[in-house]
Amino acid sequence: MLGEGRGVVEEWLSEFKTLPASQLSSYASTLSQKKSLVPALYRIIQDPNSELLEPVCNQLFELYRNSEDRLRRFTLQFLPELVWVYLRLMASRDRQSNGCIEALLLGIYNLEIVDKEGNSKMLSFTVPSLSKPSVYHEPSSLGSMALTEGALSQHDLIRVVYSGMHPQRETFTAQNRFEVLAFLMLCYNSAVVYMPPSSYQAVCRMSSRLCVCGFPRQQQKLWREPCNRVVLDPEFMVQMLTSVYHAIYNGEWDLGREALDDILYRARLELYSEPLLLGNAMKSSLPDSAPEGSRGRKVLQVEITPTVSRISRSAITAASIRRLRWKRAGKAANPVLYEKGGAYSQSHTRVVLLVAYPELNISKCHCAFPIALLILDQC
């Protein structure tokens, strides 16, 4: 490791130890401004023989134990690289160089499965009730449907648990390894919108390398790092797809698509149905080229439909047409109406409207006849 990067890491290790608790918030805001720190930490994590790896892992764990969210996210951004290094060393059976990374991953997992009181945490979400207004709908717009507002309000909100209670783990085993790693990736995905571009690149690299190392496809890659085949779990691959999908649309178009193809390649070989289904759906939905330039940055946009209360009062509606009155005295005060077979002629009625209501501009409107009947009925 270069001396300059080493000095930056050593300074980072020493300054946090002497930092008082009252300055943690300000320290968290300045941590992201140290541009040379994050690349230096990546280089240390990638080198299992570095003498700074153990103090760096201890420091990252101390940051994650803190209640300051920005400090926790700082540690979380390195999770994909930590997982890749851990699994690569496990595949090479180099457990001695893997101890501090394994302890860091287990520490983050044990912190995430409990709440602030130390009780087991259950991750869930609540299906919103249609009886309550939102930015997408108004309950009154449901009309005379069978599920009326009154009927919906009588039903309880549906709570969906997507991650149940997890037991604490003191060590990794072949049985619990991917249960822990999949949960860690779930935690990463829950905060993926706060991750920097370097973390998106790391998660794409991790996904590609884990899926192709030890297979013939690895020979097509630019990286020639020796690595044995890594056993993967379908649930873990689904979490990888979630991270890669976000990276594709947030600056890593090329890396993300490559990672998506590699995950699908591995899923076909393993015959894993869940990652195959999700990955093929993602690939089918991708455009032919990167939106907004080659990097495809910031293209996940949501257009919110306004509710009824947000519609402009100046909009042309049936009620506003009924409120129209003659504005000019003597202008078609007694319009001549033509009648054919007991009903007004559509062509002649359009003429009446053009004379009486020039502001409507309906000369090309095909629905002038019902509008005319509505107006004439109110006059």
SEKE-481389 format. One record per residue (C-alpha): x, y, z. Coordinates in pm, 1 decimal. Last residue first. Layout:
BEGIN
u|v|w
X|Y|Z
...
***
This chain:
BEGIN
u|v|w
-8031.3|2815.5|-2057.7
-7946.0|2500.2|-1857.8
-8086.2|2250.4|-2107.5
-7916.4|2435.2|-2389.2
-7582.9|2391.6|-2218.3
-7616.4|2015.7|-2164.7
-7760.8|1963.4|-2508.8
-7468.6|2153.5|-2655.2
-7216.3|1940.7|-2467.3
-7387.6|1627.6|-2599.4
-7360.6|1765.3|-2956.0
-7011.2|1909.9|-2935.3
-6846.6|1570.0|-2873.0
-6660.1|1560.9|-3202.2
-6473.2|1881.6|-3122.9
-6314.2|2051.6|-3418.6
-6503.4|2380.4|-3398.3
-6509.9|2348.1|-3020.1
-6324.8|2668.7|-2930.3
-6513.6|2711.2|-2598.7
-6453.1|3088.2|-2593.8
-6681.7|3139.6|-2892.9
-6984.9|3036.9|-2684.9
-7305.7|3171.2|-2842.1
-7202.1|3174.5|-3204.8
-6980.4|2869.0|-3201.3
-7229.6|2686.2|-2981.5
-7516.1|2754.4|-3221.0
-7304.9|2634.5|-3513.2
-7220.2|2313.2|-3325.6
-7595.0|2264.7|-3270.8
-7648.2|2293.2|-3642.4
-7401.4|2014.2|-3715.9
-7528.4|1787.7|-3439.7
-7892.5|1829.7|-3537.5
-8119.4|1874.3|-3235.7
-8361.0|1595.1|-3169.2
-8733.3|1547.7|-3239.4
-8676.7|1402.2|-3585.8
-8458.8|1688.8|-3699.1
-8468.4|2018.5|-3513.8
-8289.2|2335.3|-3595.5
-8236.7|2589.1|-3322.2
-8232.1|2959.2|-3396.1
-8034.9|3149.2|-3136.9
-8223.8|3414.3|-2942.2
-7963.1|3622.8|-2762.5
-7709.3|3538.8|-3027.6
-7479.9|3816.0|-2905.3
-7715.8|4095.3|-2796.7
-7550.2|4156.3|-2464.4
-7210.3|4000.1|-2432.3
-7114.9|3758.9|-2160.7
-7396.7|3508.7|-2189.8
-7348.2|3272.1|-1902.9
-7121.8|2979.1|-1832.5
-7190.5|2803.4|-1501.3
-7309.4|2485.0|-1671.6
-6975.7|2465.6|-1851.7
-6789.4|2490.0|-1519.9
-6992.4|2200.9|-1377.4
-6927.4|1981.5|-1679.5
-6555.3|2047.0|-1644.5
-6307.5|2280.9|-1811.3
-6021.5|2333.9|-1561.8
-6000.6|2676.4|-1396.6
-6031.9|2525.5|-1050.3
-5703.7|2349.2|-1102.8
-5697.7|1986.6|-994.3
-5514.9|1943.1|-663.3
-5821.4|1842.0|-462.2
-5894.1|1556.8|-701.6
-5551.4|1403.9|-648.9
-5252.7|1478.5|-867.1
-5077.0|1186.5|-1040.3
-4720.3|1157.8|-916.2
-4454.1|1103.8|-1179.7
-4177.6|885.3|-1040.4
-3826.0|906.9|-1179.3
-3563.7|633.5|-1186.2
-3339.7|804.5|-1440.9
-3083.8|954.9|-1208.3
-2767.7|859.5|-1395.0
-2769.1|648.2|-1709.6
-2392.4|655.3|-1752.8
-2390.3|665.1|-2132.8
-2635.1|950.6|-2158.8
-2978.9|1020.3|-2019.7
-3113.6|667.6|-2055.0
-2856.4|397.3|-2135.1
-2939.7|217.3|-2455.7
-3174.1|-63.2|-2560.8
-3407.2|-7.9|-2266.8
-3416.2|-259.5|-1980.3
-3751.6|-423.3|-1901.3
-3663.2|-760.0|-2052.8
-3339.4|-775.6|-1851.6
-3518.2|-709.0|-1524.1
-3782.2|-973.5|-1593.3
-3510.0|-1220.7|-1690.2
-3326.3|-1150.8|-1364.5
-3636.1|-1189.9|-1147.9
-3742.6|-1522.0|-1296.5
-3391.1|-1662.8|-1315.2
-3308.3|-1541.0|-963.9
-3615.3|-1727.3|-832.1
-3585.7|-2043.2|-1042.8
-3229.7|-2147.8|-958.0
-3128.4|-2402.8|-1222.5
-2762.9|-2389.1|-1104.0
-2621.6|-2334.7|-1453.1
-2907.6|-2108.1|-1549.1
-2867.2|-1904.1|-1229.2
-2495.4|-1864.5|-1297.5
-2549.7|-1715.9|-1642.3
-2836.7|-1501.3|-1512.5
-2602.8|-1356.7|-1247.7
-2336.7|-1294.5|-1512.3
-2583.2|-1114.8|-1740.9
-2698.6|-891.3|-1455.1
-2337.7|-812.7|-1358.7
-2261.2|-706.2|-1716.0
-2574.3|-491.4|-1719.3
-2471.1|-326.8|-1392.9
-2115.5|-258.0|-1501.9
-2234.1|-91.4|-1823.3
-2517.6|114.5|-1674.1
-2342.5|209.8|-1350.5
-2475.6|560.8|-1285.1
-2799.3|517.0|-1099.5
-3025.4|308.7|-1321.7
-2796.3|7.2|-1342.6
-2692.5|44.7|-976.4
-3050.6|3.4|-856.7
-3090.1|-314.2|-1057.8
-2753.9|-442.1|-933.6
-2857.6|-408.7|-569.7
-3185.2|-595.6|-621.7
-3010.6|-859.5|-831.7
-2762.3|-924.3|-550.9
-3053.5|-972.5|-309.1
-3200.3|-1231.2|-546.1
-2859.1|-1399.6|-563.9
-2853.6|-1432.3|-183.9
-3195.6|-1596.1|-194.9
-3070.9|-1838.7|-461.7
-2762.6|-1945.3|-257.1
-2412.0|-1945.7|-399.1
-2114.4|-2183.4|-382.7
-1793.9|-2011.5|-490.4
-1570.0|-2169.4|-756.8
-1203.4|-2112.1|-685.9
-1033.1|-1783.0|-750.6
-724.0|-1669.8|-938.9
-748.7|-1300.9|-1034.0
-748.1|-1272.8|-1411.2
-960.8|-960.8|-1445.3
-1045.4|-865.8|-1802.5
-1322.3|-1122.5|-1820.0
-1377.3|-1374.5|-2099.1
-1179.9|-1644.4|-1917.0
-1423.6|-1612.8|-1623.9
-1701.0|-1746.2|-1846.8
-1539.9|-2092.0|-1828.6
-1641.4|-2121.2|-1460.9
-1424.8|-2097.0|-1146.3
-1524.3|-1735.6|-1087.9
-1839.2|-1655.7|-1286.8
-2111.5|-1579.3|-1032.3
-1900.3|-1446.0|-744.2
-1702.4|-1227.4|-982.1
-1999.4|-1062.8|-1147.7
-2193.9|-996.0|-827.8
-1891.0|-858.7|-640.5
-1795.5|-630.0|-926.1
-2151.2|-493.8|-945.8
-2162.8|-443.8|-567.1
-1826.1|-264.6|-572.8
-1929.1|-28.9|-854.3
-2243.6|66.8|-664.3
-2029.3|122.5|-352.2
-1795.9|357.9|-541.5
-2100.1|550.8|-664.8
-2193.9|648.3|-305.7
-2464.6|466.7|-104.8
-2765.8|655.1|32.7
-3017.0|498.3|-209.2
-2884.1|153.3|-114.5
-3007.0|184.9|244.7
-3263.9|-97.4|245.2
-3048.9|-276.8|-10.2
-2760.3|-298.9|237.0
-2985.8|-442.2|506.8
-3110.5|-705.3|260.5
-2748.5|-774.5|167.4
-2679.3|-845.5|534.2
-2981.1|-1076.9|549.1
-2854.3|-1268.9|246.2
-2509.9|-1295.6|408.4
-2647.9|-1434.9|734.5
-2871.0|-1696.8|572.5
-2589.6|-1756.3|328.6
-2351.4|-1873.4|597.3
-2602.5|-2049.9|823.0
-2566.7|-2414.1|713.9
-2201.2|-2411.7|603.0
-2110.9|-2252.5|934.0
-2023.0|-1896.6|1029.1
-1963.3|-1812.3|1393.3
-2134.4|-1655.2|1691.9
-2476.6|-1619.2|1532.3
-2782.2|-1463.5|1688.6
-3113.9|-1606.8|1581.5
-3327.1|-1433.2|1318.7
-3684.5|-1315.1|1362.3
-3875.2|-1288.4|1038.5
-3796.5|-1099.7|722.0
-4070.4|-1004.6|475.8
-4355.6|-979.3|725.0
-4672.4|-841.0|566.8
-4917.7|-648.0|780.8
-5266.6|-602.8|642.4
-5458.6|-308.9|783.2
-5782.0|-415.5|950.1
-6105.1|-403.7|756.2
-6392.5|-180.8|863.4
-6254.8|118.2|675.6
-6279.8|-76.0|351.5
-6653.1|-131.8|387.1
-6720.1|234.8|458.9
-6506.0|351.5|170.5
-6676.7|115.1|-68.8
-6530.3|-211.5|-191.1
-6823.1|-314.2|-412.3
-6759.3|-15.6|-632.9
-7011.3|266.0|-633.2
-6757.3|546.0|-665.5
-6393.5|468.9|-590.9
-6317.1|834.9|-661.5
-6441.0|930.4|-314.3
-6147.0|746.7|-156.6
-5905.7|981.9|-337.0
-5605.6|835.2|-517.1
-5234.1|845.0|-584.3
-5108.3|1112.2|-345.0
-5300.5|932.1|-71.8
-5647.5|928.7|77.9
-5745.2|658.2|331.3
-6018.0|405.6|248.3
-5780.0|237.3|4.7
-5589.5|95.6|302.5
-5212.4|76.3|284.4
-5043.0|-267.8|297.9
-4821.3|-255.9|604.9
-4452.8|-346.7|598.6
-4245.6|-594.5|793.9
-3901.7|-658.5|939.7
-3912.6|-844.5|1272.0
-3655.8|-752.5|1535.2
-3551.4|-970.9|1824.0
-3535.4|-769.4|2144.3
-3219.2|-589.6|2251.8
-3394.0|-269.3|2359.4
-3257.6|-76.2|2059.9
-3388.2|-340.4|1820.4
-3230.7|-675.7|1740.5
-3143.6|-852.6|1412.0
-2927.3|-565.4|1286.6
-2664.3|-568.5|1561.1
-2606.7|-942.6|1530.6
-2562.4|-909.3|1152.8
-2315.9|-620.3|1182.2
-2108.0|-819.1|1431.2
-2117.5|-1132.9|1217.4
-1985.9|-937.5|918.6
-1712.1|-774.4|1127.3
-1605.3|-1105.2|1283.7
-1580.2|-1269.8|940.3
-1370.5|-978.4|813.4
-1139.7|-1009.0|1115.6
-1093.7|-1384.2|1077.9
-1047.1|-1417.9|702.2
-670.7|-1441.1|675.7
-668.7|-1757.7|887.9
-966.0|-1904.9|703.3
-776.8|-1945.6|377.5
-987.4|-2231.0|239.6
-960.9|-2090.0|-116.5
-1341.0|-2079.9|-140.6
-1355.9|-1921.0|203.6
-1105.7|-1657.2|93.8
-1321.9|-1567.6|-204.6
-1634.3|-1568.3|10.6
-1483.9|-1322.7|261.4
-1330.4|-1097.5|-2.4
-1660.6|-1072.3|-189.4
-1863.6|-1014.1|127.5
-1628.1|-737.6|244.8
-1641.5|-571.0|-96.1
-2022.2|-574.8|-95.6
-2034.0|-445.3|267.0
-1804.6|-145.0|214.0
-2092.9|105.0|181.9
-2237.5|-25.7|509.2
-1953.5|119.3|714.0
-2022.3|473.8|598.8
-2393.9|404.9|626.0
-2355.2|339.6|998.8
-2166.7|666.0|1043.0
-2437.9|853.8|856.6
-2707.9|696.1|1073.9
-2558.3|818.4|1403.0
-2654.4|562.1|1669.7
-2302.7|420.4|1677.0
-2246.2|46.0|1661.6
-2172.1|79.2|1290.0
-1886.4|319.1|1354.3
-1736.4|81.7|1609.8
-1762.4|-202.4|1355.9
-1580.3|2.1|1092.9
-1305.5|77.4|1346.4
-1258.4|-289.3|1433.4
-1243.9|-379.3|1063.5
-983.1|-106.7|1003.8
-778.9|-222.5|1305.0
-774.8|-580.6|1161.6
-696.9|-482.1|802.7
-408.1|-249.9|888.6
-146.6|-527.6|883.6
-240.7|-602.0|524.0
-235.7|-971.9|438.8
-602.6|-986.5|341.9
-545.0|-717.0|76.0
-881.4|-621.8|-76.7
-995.6|-466.6|250.3
-682.1|-248.4|259.6
-729.0|-128.7|-98.0
-1093.9|-44.8|-30.3
-991.9|156.4|275.6
-751.0|364.2|66.8
-1021.0|428.0|-194.7
-1256.8|551.0|85.3
-1001.7|778.4|256.3
-881.9|980.4|-45.6
-1204.6|1178.1|-86.0
-1232.4|1287.7|274.1
-1551.2|1491.0|237.2
-1771.5|1196.7|336.1
-1624.7|1199.1|686.2
-1699.2|1568.7|738.2
-2072.5|1514.3|801.0
-2008.5|1219.5|1033.2
-1760.4|1423.3|1237.0
-2019.4|1695.7|1287.7
-2264.0|1440.2|1428.0
-2002.0|1265.5|1638.8
-1886.5|1587.6|1806.7
-2077.5|1551.9|2134.5
-1951.7|1195.1|2181.7
-1592.9|1310.3|2213.2
-1342.4|1204.0|1941.5
-1013.5|1063.4|2068.0
-1059.2|718.0|1916.8
-1203.5|863.8|1596.5
-889.8|1067.3|1525.4
-649.7|773.2|1550.7
-799.0|538.8|1292.7
-863.1|817.5|1041.3
-503.2|937.2|1072.8
-380.4|581.6|1016.6
-602.5|552.3|708.8
-475.5|877.7|555.9
-114.9|784.6|630.5
-155.7|448.3|462.4
-296.1|611.6|153.4
7.6|840.4|128.8
253.0|558.3|197.2
124.8|346.6|-86.1
0.0|0.0|0.0
***
